Amino acid sequence: MSCGNHHDMPCREVLDAAFFYIDDEINDGEIRKAVSIHLEECGPCLKEFSILRRLKQMIFNACGETAPDTLREAIRGQITELRLTMTEIEIRNE
């Protein structure tokens, strides 16, 4: 995913950090600021970020429980793998 414009932080890195950003779990101030700036400048990433935030909120509202860290990491890994697969498909189709 990319809007085609140059950003200090690449789209892929922003989307990989999205779950941590949503939960305010990025401790590095420079990375947090770079993600924020990128989301302000990049419509496609902001759209995907918004979808992830809504999905996370829906899951939270439905469950009412906190998932164990191992489950959260497994889900993050699967989402990252899916994004990489989608990126490979996009590259092949260009």
C-alpha positions in Angstrom: 0.0 0.0 0.0 1.3 3.4 -0.9 -0.1 6.7 -2.0 2.9 7.1 -4.3 4.4 10.1 -2.4 7.6 10.0 -0.4 7.3 9.9 3.4 10.0 9.9 6.1 8.4 6.6 7.3 7.3 4.2 4.6 3.6 3.1 4.4 4.5 -0.5 5.3 6.2 0.5 8.5 3.3 2.8 9.5 0.7 0.0 8.9 2.9 -2.5 10.8 3.0 -0.1 13.8 -0.8 0.7 13.6 -1.9 -1.6 16.4 0.8 -0.3 18.7 -0.1 3.3 17.7 -3.8 2.8 18.3 -3.1 1.5 21.9 -0.5 4.3 22.5 2.1 1.6 22.9 4.9 3.2 20.9 7.4 4.5 23.5 9.8 6.1 21.0 8.6 9.7 20.6 10.2 10.1 17.2 8.5 7.0 15.8 5.1 8.0 17.3 5.5 11.5 15.7 6.5 10.0 12.3 3.5 7.7 12.3 1.2 10.6 13.2 2.7 12.8 10.4 2.5 10.0 7.9 -1.2 9.4 8.7 -1.9 13.1 8.2 -0.2 13.1 4.8 -1.3 9.7 3.4 -4.9 9.1 2.7 -4.6 5.3 1.9 -2.8 4.6 5.2 -5.2 6.8 7.1 -8.1 4.8 5.6 -6.6 1.5 6.5 -5.6 2.8 10.0 -9.3 3.9 10.5 -10.5 0.4 9.5 -8.1 -1.2 12.0 -9.1 1.1 14.7 -12.8 0.4 14.1 -12.1 -3.4 14.0 -10.2 -3.2 17.2 -13.0 -1.3 18.9 -15.7 -3.7 17.7 -13.7 -6.6 19.0 -13.2 -4.9 22.3 -16.9 -4.1 22.6 -17.9 -7.6 21.7 -15.5 -9.4 24.0 -15.1 -7.2 27.1 -12.0 -9.3 27.9 -8.4 -8.7 27.2 -6.7 -11.2 24.9 -3.6 -12.9 26.2 -0.4 -11.5 24.8 0.4 -14.7 22.9 -3.0 -14.4 21.1 -2.4 -10.7 20.3 1.0 -11.5 18.9 -0.3 -14.3 16.8 -3.0 -12.1 15.3 -0.5 -9.3 14.7 1.7 -11.8 12.9 -1.1 -13.1 10.7 -2.1 -9.5 9.8 1.5 -8.7 8.9 1.7 -11.8 6.8 -1.6 -10.9 5.0 -0.3 -7.4 4.3 2.9 -8.7 2.9 1.0 -11.1 0.7 -1.3 -8.3 -0.5 1.8 -6.1 -1.2 3.3 -8.9 -3.3 0.1 -9.2 -5.3 0.0 -5.4 -5.8 3.6 -5.4 -7.0 2.9 -8.2 -9.5 -0.1 -6.4 -10.8 1.8 -3.1 -11.4 
